[in-house]
Amino acid sequence: MQVVIGIALVLAAASVAGAGPLDTPGAMKALNCSACHGFAGQSAGDTMPILAGLWPEYFKKAIADYASGKRPSTEMEPYAKQVIQFGVDDYAAYFGGLKREPTKIAVDATAAGRGRAAAQPCVICHGPDGRGDRAKLIPDLAGQPPGYLKNQMMLFREDKRSPGDPSLKAIKELMKSLSDDTMSDLAAYYSSVR
Amino acid sequence: MARMTRRQFLTTSTVSAGALAVAGLSGCALFRGETDATNRRRVVVIGGGWGGATAAKYVRLADPSIEVVLLEPNSKFVSCPFSNLVLSGARAIGALTFGYGGLGDYGVKVRHEMATAIEPDAKRVRIGDGTLAYDRLIVAPGVDFQVEQVEGLAAAQDTVLHAWKAGPQTVALARQLRAMPDGGVFVLTVPPVAYRCPPGPYERVCQVAWYLKTHKSRAKLIVLDANQNIVSKTALFRAAWQAYPNIEYRASNKVVKVDAAAREVTTDFGDKVKYDVVNLIPPQRAGTIAVQADLVGADKRWCEVNHLTFESVKAPNVHVIGDSTIGLPVPKSGNVANAMGKVAAVAIVHRLNGKQPPELAPGNTCYSWVNDREAIAVVNTYKIENGKVVQIEQKLTPGQSAAVAQNSLGWARSIWNDVVG
């Protein structure tokens, strides 16, 4: 009896052969991304953003900016060029179609509380929970790894991300007014938003 | 892998749980040399390192109806990346050591046994007295050492350590370094290319030099490099070494002999160098089973492969990935092996389902720590041109920094998860 059930299940399994979770062009092309950004864009590390759930147009802007050096990054510039080489639309559609699971990197609740209190100036653009504004390509910060969020704030402060871009003047001025500790608190807060 | 993703994966592959139960019923019979009673497709993977473990997992992810058996004699995966930091004491070996249990969640059957031979005509692998049939075989045995190239090394391997496969030798070399007298001489030898991890010896130089500078200020580190210059990240390592006046670097000094009793190595010029501790990294070739199965080229060292599928040019239905390969413009790195594992897995699943494999290319992200808190990096990406892997770009960090070191920690956490998580 056990064998019969087993064989039936084998046949059922055979019928779905090839229909695994990698069976789209974007999923296969994105396999190189998973070394750093995790399988299905769910980054396990603290310094790499979670790609799952990124709006396709935001993903494509980020790739274009990394490839051109507007967002300078030793790691991302070559990979962005590879993504463009293989077809950025496939990657963008794949990651955009996945749901972002919040980072597993733990943050200090007290720091997150301080961050929430300090987040008033951020709300103007990123919204009350940091969910961003898709039409303006202002990113959704909620649940991203804290290390990544803090790094971006520091890059803005030092004018190393999109240097000279007039549309980012306000955030850069804001970042110059923040201490490292406040940046850590803000990162903890937005990382912890569920 | 993150918990959510694993759950998600298991949800998508509930059908295969029954298939696994059946395979369990027939598994023992297969090991007695009988033919496969079911018509399930089976992929066998030899070697559970960065390439093999990744490939095993991704075949299952791509098609859960395919049975995957991974043959790996070691019970634990120990990461070579970051193992140089065990020598300086900046990391513990336990932080680099992982079980293979995570692969079981994907339905990979991990057997801690040694594949002893490959029989490509019969499409089976020999394991001791038994055999295991395959539809596709992935050979990922990493490197083995050409001990015979260094006179006296074969008899001295208990004390003359390579520590070039992370594990007990890493811990033993760290112990030798700690026990070395202040004022002593540590000799580190770099093998001629090609060898596993081009920047690895020079990162190790940094870590040993940092340890000596911090704990044994009168000691010296002599580097005997068989190559004409630092092989990888040359300018960045040169800059980092400015902080270590205790390094004496000698290029084009190939070590050909070791005398453990006299504590002395000899170079190909006949120069003799005394040591208190030696770290002799021998010349390398593809893992022994690849050589024995004649998957290697005329040089008897490395395996040539198809750039799109990693099929051996010498044996049908056999794919070779990772450090054992040659002919692609990629370094022998863990990240590249991981990428090759995915490309090969996708190609195999396509072939087993009668489809044309897509054109995918690897990438390489490679960090080296130059002291206890700063690192440098090189990144390479590739495309496919006329069926061959071609580099798109190589980029180096402008200098060493703590930020790069932080990125390396994120990379490690993520890629270890990708390989065995």
Contacts between the chains, C-beta under 8 A, distances in Angstrom:
chain1	res1	chain2	res2	distance
A	2	B	21	8.0
A	2	B	25	7.7
A	3	B	22	7.6
A	3	B	25	6.9
A	5	B	18	7.0
A	6	B	18	6.1
A	6	B	19	7.8
A	6	B	21	5.6
A	6	B	22	3.8
A	6	B	25	6.6
A	7	B	22	6.8
A	7	B	38	7.7
A	8	B	18	7.7
A	9	B	15	6.8
A	9	B	17	7.8
A	9	B	18	2.6
A	9	B	19	5.7
A	9	B	21	7.3
A	9	B	22	6.9
A	10	B	18	7.1
A	10	B	19	5.0
A	10	B	22	5.4
A	10	B	38	6.2
A	10	B	40	6.4
A	12	B	15	5.2
A	12	B	18	7.2
A	13	B	15	4.9
A	13	B	16	5.2
A	13	B	18	7.0
A	13	B	19	4.2
A	13	B	64	6.9
A	13	B	65	4.2
A	14	B	39	7.9
A	14	B	40	7.8
A	14	B	65	5.5
A	16	B	15	6.0
A	16	B	64	7.6
A	16	B	65	6.4
A	17	B	63	5.6
A	17	B	65	4.4
A	17	B	66	7.6
A	17	B	352	8.0
A	17	B	353	5.8
A	18	B	63	5.7
A	18	B	349	7.0
A	18	B	353	4.2
A	18	B	355	7.2
A	19	B	63	8.0
A	20	B	12	7.4
A	20	B	13	7.6
A	20	B	61	6.0
A	20	B	62	4.6
A	20	B	63	4.9
A	20	B	64	6.0
A	20	B	349	7.4
A	21	B	8	7.9
A	21	B	9	6.6
A	21	B	12	5.5
A	21	B	61	6.1
A	21	B	62	7.9
A	22	B	58	7.5
A	22	B	61	5.9
A	22	B	62	4.4
A	22	B	346	6.7
A	22	B	349	7.8
A	23	B	62	7.5
A	25	B	358	7.1
A	28	B	346	5.5
A	28	B	358	5.6
A	28	B	360	6.3
A	29	B	358	7.9
A	29	B	360	6.8
A	31	B	58	7.3
A	31	B	339	7.6
A	31	B	342	4.2
A	31	B	343	7.5
A	31	B	346	7.1
A	31	B	360	6.9
A	32	B	339	5.9
A	32	B	342	7.6
A	32	B	360	7.7
A	32	B	361	7.8
A	32	B	362	6.9
A	32	B	363	4.6
A	32	B	381	8.0
A	34	B	342	7.7
A	34	B	414	7.9
A	34	B	418	5.4
A	35	B	335	5.9
A	35	B	338	5.6
A	35	B	339	6.8
A	35	B	363	7.3
A	35	B	365	6.8
A	35	B	411	7.4
A	35	B	414	6.7
A	35	B	415	4.8
A	35	B	418	5.7
A	36	B	365	6.6
A	36	B	410	7.1
A	36	B	411	5.4
A	36	B	414	5.1
A	36	B	415	6.9
A	37	B	414	6.9
A	38	B	1	7.4
A	38	B	2	6.2
A	38	B	5	7.3
A	38	B	414	5.6
A	38	B	417	6.7
A	38	B	418	7.1
A	39	B	1	5.6
A	39	B	2	7.7
A	39	B	5	5.3
A	39	B	61	7.7
A	39	B	418	6.5
A	40	B	5	5.5
A	40	B	8	7.4
A	42	B	2	4.7
A	42	B	4	6.5
A	42	B	5	5.3
A	43	B	410	7.8
A	43	B	414	6.3
A	44	B	1	7.8
A	44	B	2	5.7
A	44	B	413	5.4
A	44	B	414	4.8
A	44	B	417	4.8
A	44	B	421	7.5
A	45	B	409	7.2
A	45	B	410	3.0
A	45	B	411	6.6
A	45	B	412	7.8
A	45	B	413	4.5
A	45	B	414	4.3
A	46	B	406	7.7
A	46	B	409	7.2
A	46	B	410	5.3
A	46	B	413	7.5
A	47	B	406	5.7
A	47	B	407	5.1
A	47	B	409	7.3
A	47	B	410	3.5
A	48	B	410	5.2
A	48	B	411	7.7
A	48	B	414	6.3
A	74	B	377	5.7
A	74	B	379	5.8
A	74	B	395	5.2
A	74	B	396	6.8
A	74	B	397	4.7
A	74	B	398	7.7
A	74	B	404	7.6
A	75	B	365	6.0
A	75	B	377	6.8
A	75	B	379	5.3
A	75	B	407	6.6
A	77	B	379	7.7
A	77	B	393	7.2
A	77	B	395	5.6
A	78	B	363	7.4
A	78	B	379	4.8
A	78	B	380	6.5
A	78	B	381	4.0
A	78	B	392	6.4
A	78	B	393	4.3
A	78	B	394	7.1
A	78	B	395	5.1
A	79	B	363	6.0
A	79	B	379	7.1
A	79	B	381	5.6
A	81	B	381	6.3
A	81	B	392	5.3
A	81	B	393	5.6
A	82	B	361	7.2
A	82	B	363	6.2
A	82	B	381	3.9
A	82	B	382	7.1
A	82	B	383	6.7
A	82	B	392	5.6
A	85	B	383	4.8
A	85	B	392	6.2
A	86	B	360	7.9
A	86	B	361	7.7
A	86	B	383	7.4
A	101	B	2	6.7
A	101	B	4	4.5
A	101	B	5	7.8
A	104	B	2	6.2
A	104	B	3	7.6
A	145	B	410	7.9
A	147	B	406	6.7
A	147	B	410	6.8
A	151	B	403	7.4
